[in-house]
Amino acid sequence: MKTKATALMTAVILGSAVTASYAADAARESATLSHAKVSMNQAITVAEEQGRGQAIDAKYLPKGDAMGIYDVKVLSMDGKKLLNFDINPDNGRVLKATRERVGKVFTRIKPADLQKAQTPLKGAIKAAEAQTGGKAVMADTDRHGDTVRYTVKVVMTDGTSQTIKVDGADGRVASAK
């Protein structure tokens, strides 16, 4: 009985530590993003122009307490290439561009899926930020039946975060957690 109580107490302490760590990460992301001169949507625009396609994934990757980078994946209009762009949040310049050969194999999104969607990834980010008042740190595209659905993680200035699902067919928020 004493062993079970000790194990339970250890699990509770570890769970609390992990939760505190996630909250600290969200607060750090919010703090560094507040100094960014380029928004995630602006970084996506740069990547889409360079990659001649549509963004299907974007993340803000923090670097400790320093400014991080935006990591944006763009699917070419013909669907044959998946390109990855690292964008500087201070000036919007492309720091690095690479072709994702392995990632392309696992991408379920097709250009036709994106063209059918009334709302692009940038529209989903805008809807999620408007819903929460925060800044997007992650946005992802996935197929949901015969339509596209976006998942956007937003951090608020108080260090909390929310995950918002946006329907690509109409741009409405489908759920928020």
ROTORDO-93074 format. One record per atom (N, C-alpha, C): z negated, x, y; atom name; residue in one letter. Coordinates in Angstrom, 1 decimal. Example, Ala and Ser with C-alpha at 12.3 -4.5 7.8 and 13.67 -1.06 7.14 Angstrom:
2
+--------+--------+--------+----+---+
:      w :      u :      v :  a : r :
+--------+--------+--------+----+---+
:   -7.8 :   13.2 :   -5.7 :  N : A :
:   -7.8 :   12.3 :   -4.5 : CA : A :
:   -7.8 :   13.2 :   -3.3 :  C : A :
:   -7.1 :   12.8 :   -2.2 :  N : S :
:   -7.1 :   13.7 :   -1.1 : CA : S :
:   -7.9 :   12.9 :    0.0 :  C : S :
+--------+--------+--------+----+---+
This chain:
177
+--------+--------+--------+----+---+
:      w :      u :      v :  a : r :
+--------+--------+--------+----+---+
:    0.0 :    0.8 :   -1.2 :  N : M :
:    0.0 :    0.0 :    0.0 : CA : M :
:    0.0 :    0.9 :    1.3 :  C : M :
:   -0.8 :    2.0 :    1.2 :  N : K :
:   -0.9 :    2.9 :    2.4 : CA : K :
:    0.5 :    3.5 :    2.6 :  C : K :
:    1.2 :    3.8 :    1.5 :  N : T :
:    2.6 :    4.5 :    1.6 : CA : T :
:    3.5 :    3.5 :    2.3 :  C : T :
:    3.5 :    2.2 :    1.9 :  N : K :
:    4.4 :    1.2 :    2.6 : CA : K :
:    4.1 :    1.1 :    4.1 :  C : K :
:    2.8 :    1.1 :    4.4 :  N : A :
:    2.4 :    0.9 :    5.8 : CA : A :
:    2.9 :    2.2 :    6.6 :  C : A :
:    2.8 :    3.3 :    6.0 :  N : T :
:    3.2 :    4.6 :    6.7 : CA : T :
:    4.7 :    4.6 :    6.9 :  C : T :
:    5.4 :    4.1 :    5.8 :  N : A :
:    6.9 :    4.1 :    5.9 : CA : A :
:    7.3 :    3.1 :    6.9 :  C : A :
:    6.7 :    1.9 :    7.0 :  N : L :
:    7.0 :    0.9 :    8.0 : CA : L :
:    6.8 :    1.4 :    9.4 :  C : L :
:    5.6 :    2.1 :    9.6 :  N : M :
:    5.3 :    2.6 :   10.9 : CA : M :
:    6.3 :    3.7 :   11.3 :  C : M :
:    6.7 :    4.5 :   10.4 :  N : T :
:    7.7 :    5.6 :   10.7 : CA : T :
:    9.0 :    4.9 :   11.1 :  C : T :
:    9.4 :    3.9 :   10.4 :  N : A :
:   10.7 :    3.2 :   10.7 : CA : A :
:   10.6 :    2.6 :   12.1 :  C : A :
:    9.5 :    2.0 :   12.5 :  N : V :
:    9.4 :    1.4 :   13.8 : CA : V :
:    9.4 :    2.4 :   14.9 :  C : V :
:    8.8 :    3.6 :   14.7 :  N : I :
:    8.8 :    4.6 :   15.7 : CA : I :
:   10.2 :    5.2 :   15.8 :  C : I :
:   10.9 :    5.4 :   14.7 :  N : L :
:   12.3 :    6.0 :   14.8 : CA : L :
:   13.2 :    5.0 :   15.4 :  C : L :
:   13.0 :    3.7 :   15.1 :  N : G :
:   13.9 :    2.7 :   15.8 : CA : G :
:   13.6 :    2.6 :   17.3 :  C : G :
:   12.4 :    2.7 :   17.7 :  N : S :
:   12.1 :    2.8 :   19.1 : CA : S :
:   12.7 :    4.0 :   19.8 :  C : S :
:   12.7 :    5.1 :   19.1 :  N : A :
:   13.2 :    6.4 :   19.7 : CA : A :
:   14.7 :    6.2 :   19.8 :  C : A :
:   15.4 :    5.7 :   18.8 :  N : V :
:   16.9 :    5.5 :   18.9 : CA : V :
:   17.2 :    4.5 :   20.0 :  C : V :
:   16.5 :    3.4 :   20.1 :  N : T :
:   16.7 :    2.5 :   21.2 : CA : T :
:   16.6 :    3.1 :   22.6 :  C : T :
:   15.5 :    3.9 :   22.7 :  N : A :
:   15.3 :    4.6 :   24.0 : CA : A :
:   16.4 :    5.6 :   24.3 :  C : A :
:   16.9 :    6.3 :   23.3 :  N : S :
:   18.0 :    7.2 :   23.4 : CA : S :
:   19.3 :    6.5 :   23.9 :  C : S :
:   19.6 :    5.4 :   23.3 :  N : Y :
:   20.8 :    4.6 :   23.7 : CA : Y :
:   20.6 :    4.1 :   25.2 :  C : Y :
:   19.4 :    3.7 :   25.6 :  N : A :
:   19.2 :    3.3 :   27.0 : CA : A :
:   19.4 :    4.5 :   27.9 :  C : A :
:   18.9 :    5.6 :   27.5 :  N : A :
:   19.0 :    6.8 :   28.4 : CA : A :
:   20.5 :    7.2 :   28.5 :  C : A :
:   21.3 :    7.1 :   27.4 :  N : D :
:   22.7 :    7.4 :   27.4 : CA : D :
:   23.4 :    6.5 :   28.4 :  C : D :
:   23.1 :    5.2 :   28.3 :  N : A :
:   23.7 :    4.2 :   29.2 : CA : A :
:   23.4 :    4.5 :   30.7 :  C : A :
:   22.1 :    4.8 :   30.9 :  N : A :
:   21.7 :    5.2 :   32.3 : CA : A :
:   22.4 :    6.4 :   32.8 :  C : A :
:   22.6 :    7.4 :   31.9 :  N : R :
:   23.3 :    8.6 :   32.3 : CA : R :
:   24.7 :    8.4 :   32.6 :  C : R :
:   25.4 :    7.6 :   31.7 :  N : E :
:   26.8 :    7.2 :   31.9 : CA : E :
:   27.0 :    6.5 :   33.3 :  C : E :
:   26.1 :    5.5 :   33.5 :  N : S :
:   26.1 :    4.8 :   34.8 : CA : S :
:   26.0 :    5.7 :   36.0 :  C : S :
:   25.0 :    6.6 :   35.9 :  N : A :
:   24.8 :    7.5 :   37.0 : CA : A :
:   26.0 :    8.4 :   37.3 :  C : A :
:   26.6 :    9.0 :   36.2 :  N : T :
:   27.7 :    9.9 :   36.5 : CA : T :
:   29.0 :    9.1 :   36.9 :  C : T :
:   29.2 :    7.9 :   36.3 :  N : L :
:   30.3 :    7.1 :   36.7 : CA : L :
:   30.2 :    6.6 :   38.2 :  C : L :
:   29.0 :    6.5 :   38.7 :  N : S :
:   28.9 :    6.0 :   40.1 : CA : S :
:   29.5 :    7.0 :   41.0 :  C : S :
:   29.6 :    8.3 :   40.6 :  N : H :
:   30.2 :    9.3 :   41.5 : CA : H :
:   31.7 :    9.6 :   41.2 :  C : H :
:   32.3 :    8.9 :   40.2 :  N : A :
:   33.7 :    9.0 :   39.9 : CA : A :
:   34.5 :    8.4 :   41.0 :  C : A :
:   35.6 :    9.1 :   41.4 :  N : K :
:   36.5 :    8.7 :   42.5 : CA : K :
:   37.6 :    7.8 :   41.8 :  C : K :
:   37.8 :    7.9 :   40.5 :  N : V :
:   38.8 :    7.2 :   39.8 : CA : V :
:   38.2 :    6.3 :   38.8 :  C : V :
:   38.6 :    5.0 :   38.8 :  N : S :
:   38.1 :    4.1 :   37.8 : CA : S :
:   38.8 :    4.2 :   36.5 :  C : S :
:   38.2 :    3.6 :   35.5 :  N : M :
:   38.9 :    3.6 :   34.2 : CA : M :
:   40.2 :    3.0 :   34.2 :  C : M :
:   40.4 :    1.9 :   35.0 :  N : N :
:   41.7 :    1.2 :   35.1 : CA : N :
:   42.7 :    2.1 :   35.8 :  C : N :
:   42.3 :    2.9 :   36.8 :  N : Q :
:   43.2 :    3.9 :   37.4 : CA : Q :
:   43.6 :    5.0 :   36.4 :  C : Q :
:   42.7 :    5.4 :   35.6 :  N : A :
:   43.0 :    6.5 :   34.6 : CA : A :
:   44.0 :    5.9 :   33.6 :  C : A :
:   43.8 :    4.6 :   33.2 :  N : I :
:   44.7 :    4.0 :   32.3 : CA : I :
:   46.1 :    3.9 :   32.9 :  C : I :
:   46.2 :    3.6 :   34.2 :  N : T :
:   47.5 :    3.5 :   34.9 : CA : T :
:   48.2 :    4.9 :   34.8 :  C : T :
:   47.5 :    6.0 :   35.1 :  N : V :
:   48.0 :    7.3 :   35.0 : CA : V :
:   48.5 :    7.6 :   33.6 :  C : V :
:   47.7 :    7.3 :   32.6 :  N : A :
:   48.1 :    7.6 :   31.2 : CA : A :
:   49.3 :    6.8 :   30.8 :  C : A :
:   49.4 :    5.5 :   31.2 :  N : E :
:   50.5 :    4.7 :   30.8 : CA : E :
:   51.8 :    5.2 :   31.4 :  C : E :
:   51.7 :    5.6 :   32.7 :  N : E :
:   52.9 :    6.2 :   33.3 : CA : E :
:   53.4 :    7.4 :   32.6 :  C : E :
:   52.4 :    8.3 :   32.3 :  N : Q :
:   52.8 :    9.6 :   31.6 : CA : Q :
:   53.3 :    9.3 :   30.2 :  C : Q :
:   52.7 :    8.4 :   29.5 :  N : G :
:   53.0 :    8.1 :   28.1 : CA : G :
:   54.1 :    7.1 :   27.9 :  C : G :
:   54.6 :    6.5 :   29.0 :  N : R :
:   55.6 :    5.5 :   28.9 : CA : R :
:   55.3 :    4.4 :   27.8 :  C : R :
:   54.1 :    3.8 :   27.9 :  N : G :
:   53.7 :    2.8 :   27.0 : CA : G :
:   52.5 :    2.1 :   27.5 :  C : G :
:   51.8 :    1.5 :   26.6 :  N : Q :
:   50.6 :    0.7 :   27.0 : CA : Q :
:   49.3 :    1.3 :   26.3 :  C : Q :
:   48.3 :    1.3 :   27.1 :  N : A :
:   47.0 :    1.8 :   26.6 : CA : A :
:   46.4 :    0.8 :   25.6 :  C : A :
:   45.9 :    1.4 :   24.5 :  N : I :
:   45.2 :    0.5 :   23.5 : CA : I :
:   43.7 :    0.9 :   23.4 :  C : I :
:   43.3 :    2.0 :   24.0 :  N : D :
:   41.9 :    2.5 :   23.9 : CA : D :
:   41.6 :    3.4 :   25.1 :  C : D :
:   40.4 :    3.2 :   25.6 :  N : A :
:   40.0 :    4.1 :   26.7 : CA : A :
:   38.5 :    4.3 :   26.6 :  C : A :
:   38.0 :    5.5 :   26.8 :  N : K :
:   36.6 :    5.8 :   26.8 : CA : K :
:   36.2 :    6.7 :   27.9 :  C : K :
:   35.0 :    6.6 :   28.4 :  N : Y :
:   34.5 :    7.6 :   29.3 : CA : Y :
:   33.6 :    8.5 :   28.4 :  C : Y :
:   33.9 :    9.8 :   28.4 :  N : L :
:   33.1 :   10.7 :   27.6 : CA : L :
:   32.3 :   11.6 :   28.5 :  C : L :
:   31.0 :   11.3 :   28.6 :  N : P :
:   30.1 :   12.1 :   29.5 : CA : P :
:   29.9 :   13.5 :   29.0 :  C : P :
:   29.6 :   14.4 :   29.9 :  N : K :
:   29.3 :   15.8 :   29.6 : CA : K :
:   28.0 :   16.2 :   30.1 :  C : K :
:   26.9 :   15.8 :   29.4 :  N : G :
:   25.6 :   16.1 :   29.9 : CA : G :
:   25.4 :   15.3 :   31.2 :  C : G :
:   24.9 :   16.0 :   32.2 :  N : D :
:   24.6 :   15.5 :   33.5 : CA : D :
:   25.8 :   15.7 :   34.5 :  C : D :
:   26.8 :   16.4 :   34.0 :  N : A :
:   28.1 :   16.7 :   34.8 : CA : A :
:   29.1 :   15.5 :   34.6 :  C : A :
:   30.1 :   15.5 :   35.4 :  N : M :
:   31.1 :   14.5 :   35.3 : CA : M :
:   31.9 :   14.7 :   34.0 :  C : M :
:   32.2 :   13.7 :   33.3 :  N : G :
:   32.9 :   13.8 :   32.0 : CA : G :
:   34.4 :   13.6 :   32.2 :  C : G :
:   35.0 :   13.0 :   31.2 :  N : I :
:   36.5 :   12.7 :   31.3 : CA : I :
:   36.7 :   11.3 :   30.8 :  C : I :
:   37.9 :   10.8 :   31.2 :  N : Y :
:   38.4 :    9.5 :   30.6 : CA : Y :
:   39.3 :   10.0 :   29.4 :  C : Y :
:   39.1 :    9.4 :   28.3 :  N : D :
:   40.0 :    9.6 :   27.1 : CA : D :
:   40.8 :    8.3 :   26.9 :  C : D :
:   42.1 :    8.4 :   27.1 :  N : V :
:   42.9 :    7.2 :   27.0 : CA : V :
:   44.0 :    7.4 :   26.0 :  C : V :
:   44.2 :    6.4 :   25.1 :  N : K :
:   45.2 :    6.4 :   24.1 : CA : K :
:   46.3 :    5.4 :   24.5 :  C : K :
:   47.6 :    5.9 :   24.4 :  N : V :
:   48.7 :    5.1 :   24.8 : CA : V :
:   49.7 :    5.0 :   23.7 :  C : V :
:   50.1 :    3.8 :   23.3 :  N : L :
:   51.1 :    3.5 :   22.3 : CA : L :
:   52.4 :    3.4 :   23.0 :  C : L :
:   53.4 :    4.2 :   22.6 :  N : S :
:   54.7 :    4.2 :   23.2 : CA : S :
:   55.4 :    2.8 :   23.0 :  C : S :
:   56.3 :    2.5 :   23.9 :  N : M :
:   56.9 :    1.2 :   23.9 : CA : M :
:   57.7 :    0.9 :   22.6 :  C : M :
:   58.2 :    2.0 :   22.0 :  N : D :
:   58.9 :    1.8 :   20.7 : CA : D :
:   57.9 :    1.8 :   19.5 :  C : D :
:   56.6 :    2.1 :   19.8 :  N : G :
:   55.6 :    2.1 :   18.7 : CA : G :
:   55.6 :    3.3 :   17.8 :  C : G :
:   56.5 :    4.3 :   18.1 :  N : K :
:   56.6 :    5.5 :   17.2 : CA : K :
:   55.6 :    6.6 :   17.6 :  C : K :
:   55.0 :    6.6 :   18.8 :  N : K :
:   54.1 :    7.6 :   19.2 : CA : K :
:   52.8 :    7.0 :   19.7 :  C : K :
:   51.7 :    7.7 :   19.4 :  N : L :
:   50.4 :    7.4 :   19.9 : CA : L :
:   50.0 :    8.7 :   20.6 :  C : L :
:   49.8 :    8.6 :   22.0 :  N : L :
:   49.5 :    9.7 :   22.8 : CA : L :
:   48.0 :    9.6 :   23.3 :  C : L :
:   47.4 :   10.8 :   23.4 :  N : N :
:   46.0 :   10.8 :   23.9 : CA : N :
:   46.0 :   11.6 :   25.2 :  C : N :
:   45.4 :   11.0 :   26.2 :  N : F :
:   45.3 :   11.7 :   27.5 : CA : F :
:   43.9 :   11.9 :   27.9 :  C : F :
:   43.5 :   13.1 :   28.4 :  N : D :
:   42.2 :   13.3 :   29.0 : CA : D :
:   42.5 :   13.3 :   30.5 :  C : D :
:   41.8 :   12.4 :   31.2 :  N : I :
:   42.0 :   12.2 :   32.7 : CA : I :
:   40.7 :   12.6 :   33.4 :  C : I :
:   40.9 :   13.4 :   34.5 :  N : N :
:   39.8 :   13.8 :   35.4 : CA : N :
:   39.3 :   12.6 :   36.2 :  C : N :
:   38.1 :   12.2 :   36.1 :  N : P :
:   37.6 :   11.1 :   36.9 : CA : P :
:   37.4 :   11.4 :   38.4 :  C : P :
:   37.5 :   12.6 :   38.8 :  N : D :
:   37.4 :   13.0 :   40.2 : CA : D :
:   38.7 :   12.8 :   41.0 :  C : D :
:   39.9 :   13.2 :   40.3 :  N : N :
:   41.1 :   13.2 :   41.0 : CA : N :
:   42.3 :   12.4 :   40.2 :  C : N :
:   42.0 :   12.0 :   39.0 :  N : G :
:   43.0 :   11.2 :   38.3 : CA : G :
:   44.1 :   12.1 :   37.7 :  C : G :
:   43.9 :   13.4 :   37.6 :  N : R :
:   44.9 :   14.2 :   37.0 : CA : R :
:   44.8 :   14.3 :   35.5 :  C : R :
:   45.9 :   14.5 :   34.8 :  N : V :
:   45.9 :   14.7 :   33.4 : CA : V :
:   45.4 :   16.1 :   33.1 :  C : V :
:   44.3 :   16.2 :   32.3 :  N : L :
:   43.8 :   17.5 :   32.0 : CA : L :
:   44.5 :   18.0 :   30.7 :  C : L :
:   44.8 :   17.0 :   29.8 :  N : K :
:   45.3 :   17.4 :   28.5 : CA : K :
:   46.1 :   16.2 :   28.0 :  C : K :
:   47.2 :   16.4 :   27.3 :  N : A :
:   47.9 :   15.3 :   26.6 : CA : A :
:   48.3 :   15.8 :   25.3 :  C : A :
:   48.0 :   15.0 :   24.2 :  N : T :
:   48.3 :   15.4 :   22.9 : CA : T :
:   48.9 :   14.2 :   22.1 :  C : T :
:   49.6 :   14.5 :   21.1 :  N : R :
:   50.2 :   13.4 :   20.2 : CA : R :
:   49.2 :   13.2 :   19.1 :  C : R :
:   48.8 :   11.9 :   18.8 :  N : E :
:   47.9 :   11.6 :   17.7 : CA : E :
:   48.7 :   11.2 :   16.5 :  C : E :
:   49.0 :   12.1 :   15.7 :  N : R :
:   49.8 :   11.8 :   14.5 : CA : R :
:   49.0 :   11.0 :   13.4 :  C : R :
:   47.8 :   11.5 :   13.2 :  N : V :
:   46.9 :   10.8 :   12.2 : CA : V :
:   46.5 :    9.4 :   12.7 :  C : V :
:   46.1 :    9.4 :   14.0 :  N : G :
:   45.6 :    8.1 :   14.6 : CA : G :
:   46.7 :    7.1 :   14.6 :  C : G :
:   47.9 :    7.5 :   14.7 :  N : K :
:   49.1 :    6.5 :   14.7 : CA : K :
:   49.2 :    5.8 :   13.4 :  C : K :
:   48.9 :    6.6 :   12.3 :  N : V :
:   49.0 :    6.0 :   11.0 : CA : V :
:   48.0 :    4.8 :   10.8 :  C : V :
:   46.8 :    4.9 :   11.4 :  N : F :
:   45.8 :    3.9 :   11.3 : CA : F :
:   45.8 :    2.8 :   12.4 :  C : F :
:   46.7 :    2.9 :   13.3 :  N : T :
:   46.8 :    2.0 :   14.4 : CA : T :
:   47.4 :    0.7 :   13.9 :  C : T :
:   46.7 :   -0.4 :   13.9 :  N : R :
:   47.3 :   -1.7 :   13.5 : CA : R :
:   48.0 :   -2.4 :   14.6 :  C : R :
:   47.9 :   -1.9 :   15.8 :  N : I :
:   48.5 :   -2.6 :   17.0 : CA : I :
:   50.0 :   -2.2 :   17.0 :  C : I :
:   50.8 :   -3.1 :   17.3 :  N : K :
:   52.3 :   -2.9 :   17.4 : CA : K :
:   52.6 :   -3.3 :   18.9 :  C : K :
:   53.7 :   -2.7 :   19.4 :  N : P :
:   54.2 :   -3.0 :   20.7 : CA : P :
:   54.4 :   -4.5 :   20.9 :  C : P :
:   54.9 :   -5.2 :   19.9 :  N : A :
:   55.1 :   -6.6 :   20.0 : CA : A :
:   53.8 :   -7.4 :   20.2 :  C : A :
:   52.7 :   -6.9 :   19.6 :  N : D :
:   51.4 :   -7.5 :   19.8 : CA : D :
:   51.0 :   -7.4 :   21.3 :  C : D :
:   51.2 :   -6.3 :   21.9 :  N : L :
:   50.8 :   -6.1 :   23.3 : CA : L :
:   51.7 :   -6.9 :   24.2 :  C : L :
:   52.9 :   -7.0 :   23.9 :  N : Q :
:   53.9 :   -7.7 :   24.7 : CA : Q :
:   53.6 :   -9.2 :   24.7 :  C : Q :
:   53.1 :   -9.7 :   23.6 :  N : K :
:   52.7 :  -11.2 :   23.4 : CA : K :
:   51.5 :  -11.5 :   24.2 :  C : K :
:   50.6 :  -10.5 :   24.3 :  N : A :
:   49.3 :  -10.7 :   25.0 : CA : A :
:   49.5 :  -10.9 :   26.5 :  C : A :
:   49.0 :  -12.0 :   27.0 :  N : Q :
:   49.1 :  -12.3 :   28.5 : CA : Q :
:   48.2 :  -11.3 :   29.3 :  C : Q :
:   47.2 :  -10.8 :   28.7 :  N : T :
:   46.3 :   -9.9 :   29.3 : CA : T :
:   46.4 :   -8.5 :   28.8 :  C : T :
:   46.6 :   -7.5 :   29.6 :  N : P :
:   46.6 :   -6.1 :   29.1 : CA : P :
:   45.2 :   -5.6 :   29.1 :  C : P :
:   45.0 :   -4.4 :   28.6 :  N : L :
:   43.7 :   -3.7 :   28.5 : CA : L :
:   43.0 :   -3.7 :   29.8 :  C : L :
:   43.8 :   -3.3 :   30.9 :  N : K :
:   43.2 :   -3.2 :   32.2 : CA : K :
:   42.7 :   -4.6 :   32.7 :  C : K :
:   43.4 :   -5.7 :   32.3 :  N : G :
:   42.9 :   -7.0 :   32.7 : CA : G :
:   41.6 :   -7.3 :   32.0 :  C : G :
:   41.5 :   -6.9 :   30.7 :  N : A :
:   40.2 :   -7.1 :   30.0 : CA : A :
:   39.1 :   -6.4 :   30.6 :  C : A :
:   39.3 :   -5.1 :   31.0 :  N : I :
:   38.3 :   -4.3 :   31.7 : CA : I :
:   37.8 :   -5.0 :   33.0 :  C : I :
:   38.8 :   -5.5 :   33.7 :  N : K :
:   38.5 :   -6.2 :   35.0 : CA : K :
:   37.6 :   -7.4 :   34.7 :  C : K :
:   38.0 :   -8.2 :   33.7 :  N : A :
:   37.2 :   -9.4 :   33.4 : CA : A :
:   35.8 :   -9.0 :   32.9 :  C : A :
:   35.7 :   -8.0 :   32.1 :  N : A :
:   34.3 :   -7.6 :   31.6 : CA : A :
:   33.5 :   -7.1 :   32.8 :  C : A :
:   34.1 :   -6.3 :   33.7 :  N : E :
:   33.3 :   -5.8 :   34.8 : CA : E :
:   32.9 :   -6.9 :   35.7 :  C : E :
:   33.8 :   -7.9 :   35.9 :  N : A :
:   33.4 :   -9.0 :   36.8 : CA : A :
:   32.3 :   -9.9 :   36.2 :  C : A :
:   32.4 :  -10.0 :   34.9 :  N : Q :
:   31.3 :  -10.8 :   34.1 : CA : Q :
:   30.0 :  -10.2 :   34.3 :  C : Q :
:   29.9 :   -8.8 :   34.2 :  N : T :
:   28.6 :   -8.1 :   34.1 : CA : T :
:   28.1 :   -7.5 :   35.4 :  C : T :
:   29.1 :   -7.1 :   36.3 :  N : G :
:   28.8 :   -6.4 :   37.5 : CA : G :
:   28.6 :   -4.9 :   37.2 :  C : G :
:   29.0 :   -4.5 :   36.0 :  N : G :
:   28.8 :   -3.1 :   35.6 : CA : G :
:   30.1 :   -2.3 :   35.6 :  C : G :
:   30.1 :   -1.1 :   35.0 :  N : K :
:   31.3 :   -0.3 :   34.9 : CA : K :
:   31.7 :   -0.1 :   33.4 :  C : K :
:   32.9 :   -0.2 :   33.1 :  N : A :
:   33.4 :    0.0 :   31.7 : CA : A :
:   33.3 :    1.4 :   31.3 :  C : A :
:   32.8 :    1.7 :   30.1 :  N : V :
:   32.7 :    3.0 :   29.6 : CA : V :
:   33.5 :    3.1 :   28.3 :  C : V :
:   33.9 :    2.0 :   27.7 :  N : M :
:   34.7 :    2.0 :   26.5 : CA : M :
:   35.5 :    0.7 :   26.5 :  C : M :
:   36.8 :    0.8 :   26.1 :  N : A :
:   37.6 :   -0.4 :   25.9 : CA : A :
:   38.5 :   -0.2 :   24.7 :  C : A :
:   38.6 :   -1.1 :   23.9 :  N : D :
:   39.4 :   -1.0 :   22.6 : CA : D :
:   40.2 :   -2.2 :   22.4 :  C : D :
:   41.4 :   -2.1 :   21.8 :  N : T :
:   42.3 :   -3.2 :   21.4 : CA : T :
:   42.3 :   -3.3 :   19.9 :  C : T :
:   42.3 :   -4.6 :   19.5 :  N : D :
:   42.4 :   -4.9 :   18.0 : CA : D :
:   43.1 :   -6.2 :   17.9 :  C : D :
:   43.7 :   -6.3 :   16.7 :  N : R :
:   44.4 :   -7.6 :   16.4 : CA : R :
:   43.3 :   -8.6 :   15.9 :  C : R :
:   43.4 :   -9.8 :   16.3 :  N : H :
:   42.5 :  -10.8 :   15.9 : CA : H :
:   43.4 :  -12.0 :   15.5 :  C : H :
:   43.7 :  -12.1 :   14.2 :  N : G :
:   44.7 :  -13.0 :   13.7 : CA : G :
:   46.1 :  -12.6 :   14.2 :  C : G :
:   46.7 :  -13.5 :   14.9 :  N : D :
:   48.1 :  -13.2 :   15.4 : CA : D :
:   48.0 :  -12.9 :   16.9 :  C : D :
:   46.9 :  -12.6 :   17.5 :  N : T :
:   46.7 :  -12.3 :   18.9 : CA : T :
:   45.9 :  -11.0 :   19.0 :  C : T :
:   45.8 :  -10.5 :   20.2 :  N : V :
:   45.1 :   -9.3 :   20.5 : CA : V :
:   43.7 :   -9.7 :   21.1 :  C : V :
:   42.7 :   -8.9 :   20.8 :  N : R :
:   41.4 :   -9.1 :   21.3 : CA : R :
:   40.9 :   -7.7 :   21.8 :  C : R :
:   40.2 :   -7.7 :   22.9 :  N : Y :
:   39.7 :   -6.5 :   23.5 : CA : Y :
:   38.1 :   -6.4 :   23.4 :  C : Y :
:   37.6 :   -5.3 :   23.1 :  N : T :
:   36.2 :   -5.1 :   23.1 : CA : T :
:   35.9 :   -4.1 :   24.3 :  C : T :
:   35.0 :   -4.5 :   25.2 :  N : V :
:   34.7 :   -3.6 :   26.4 : CA : V :
:   33.2 :   -3.4 :   26.4 :  C : V :
:   32.8 :   -2.2 :   26.4 :  N : K :
:   31.4 :   -1.8 :   26.6 : CA : K :
:   31.2 :   -1.5 :   28.1 :  C : K :
:   30.2 :   -2.2 :   28.7 :  N : V :
:   30.0 :   -2.0 :   30.2 : CA : V :
:   28.6 :   -1.6 :   30.4 :  C : V :
:   28.3 :   -0.6 :   31.3 :  N : V :
:   27.0 :   -0.2 :   31.6 : CA : V :
:   26.6 :   -0.6 :   33.0 :  C : V :
:   25.4 :   -1.0 :   33.2 :  N : M :
:   24.9 :   -1.5 :   34.5 : CA : M :
:   24.1 :   -0.4 :   35.1 :  C : M :
:   23.8 :   -0.5 :   36.4 :  N : T :
:   23.1 :    0.5 :   37.2 : CA : T :
:   21.7 :    0.6 :   36.7 :  C : T :
:   21.1 :   -0.4 :   36.0 :  N : D :
:   19.7 :   -0.4 :   35.5 : CA : D :
:   19.6 :    0.3 :   34.2 :  C : D :
:   20.8 :    0.8 :   33.6 :  N : G :
:   20.8 :    1.6 :   32.4 : CA : G :
:   21.0 :    0.7 :   31.1 :  C : G :
:   21.1 :   -0.6 :   31.3 :  N : T :
:   21.4 :   -1.4 :   30.2 : CA : T :
:   22.9 :   -1.5 :   29.9 :  C : T :
:   23.4 :   -2.0 :   28.8 :  N : S :
:   24.8 :   -2.1 :   28.5 : CA : S :
:   25.0 :   -3.4 :   27.8 :  C : S :
:   26.3 :   -3.9 :   27.9 :  N : Q :
:   26.7 :   -5.1 :   27.3 : CA : Q :
:   28.1 :   -4.8 :   26.6 :  C : Q :
:   28.3 :   -5.5 :   25.5 :  N : T :
:   29.6 :   -5.4 :   24.9 : CA : T :
:   30.3 :   -6.8 :   25.0 :  C : T :
:   31.4 :   -6.8 :   25.6 :  N : I :
:   32.2 :   -8.0 :   26.0 : CA : I :
:   33.4 :   -8.1 :   25.2 :  C : I :
:   33.7 :   -9.2 :   24.6 :  N : K :
:   35.0 :   -9.4 :   23.9 : CA : K :
:   35.8 :  -10.3 :   24.8 :  C : K :
:   37.1 :   -9.9 :   25.0 :  N : V :
:   38.0 :  -10.6 :   25.8 : CA : V :
:   39.3 :  -11.0 :   25.0 :  C : V :
:   39.7 :  -12.2 :   25.1 :  N : D :
:   40.8 :  -12.7 :   24.4 : CA : D :
:   42.1 :  -12.3 :   25.2 :  C : D :
:   43.0 :  -11.6 :   24.5 :  N : G :
:   44.2 :  -11.2 :   25.1 : CA : G :
:   45.2 :  -12.3 :   25.4 :  C : G :
:   45.1 :  -13.4 :   24.8 :  N : A :
:   46.0 :  -14.5 :   25.0 : CA : A :
:   45.8 :  -15.2 :   26.4 :  C : A :
:   44.5 :  -15.2 :   26.9 :  N : D :
:   44.3 :  -15.9 :   28.1 : CA : D :
:   43.4 :  -15.1 :   29.1 :  C : D :
:   42.9 :  -13.9 :   28.7 :  N : G :
:   42.0 :  -13.1 :   29.5 : CA : G :
:   40.6 :  -13.6 :   29.7 :  C : G :
:   40.2 :  -14.6 :   28.9 :  N : R :
:   38.9 :  -15.2 :   29.1 : CA : R :
:   37.9 :  -14.4 :   28.2 :  C : R :
:   36.6 :  -14.3 :   28.7 :  N : V :
:   35.6 :  -13.7 :   27.9 : CA : V :
:   35.3 :  -14.6 :   26.7 :  C : V :
:   35.4 :  -14.0 :   25.5 :  N : A :
:   35.2 :  -14.7 :   24.3 : CA : A :
:   33.7 :  -14.7 :   23.9 :  C : A :
:   33.1 :  -13.5 :   24.1 :  N : S :
:   31.6 :  -13.4 :   23.8 : CA : S :
:   31.1 :  -12.2 :   24.6 :  C : S :
:   29.8 :  -12.2 :   24.7 :  N : A :
:   29.0 :  -11.1 :   25.4 : CA : A :
:   27.7 :  -10.9 :   24.6 :  C : A :
:   27.5 :   -9.6 :   24.4 :  N : K :
:   26.2 :   -9.2 :   23.7 : CA : K :
:   25.5 :   -8.1 :   24.5 :  C : K :
+--------+--------+--------+----+---+
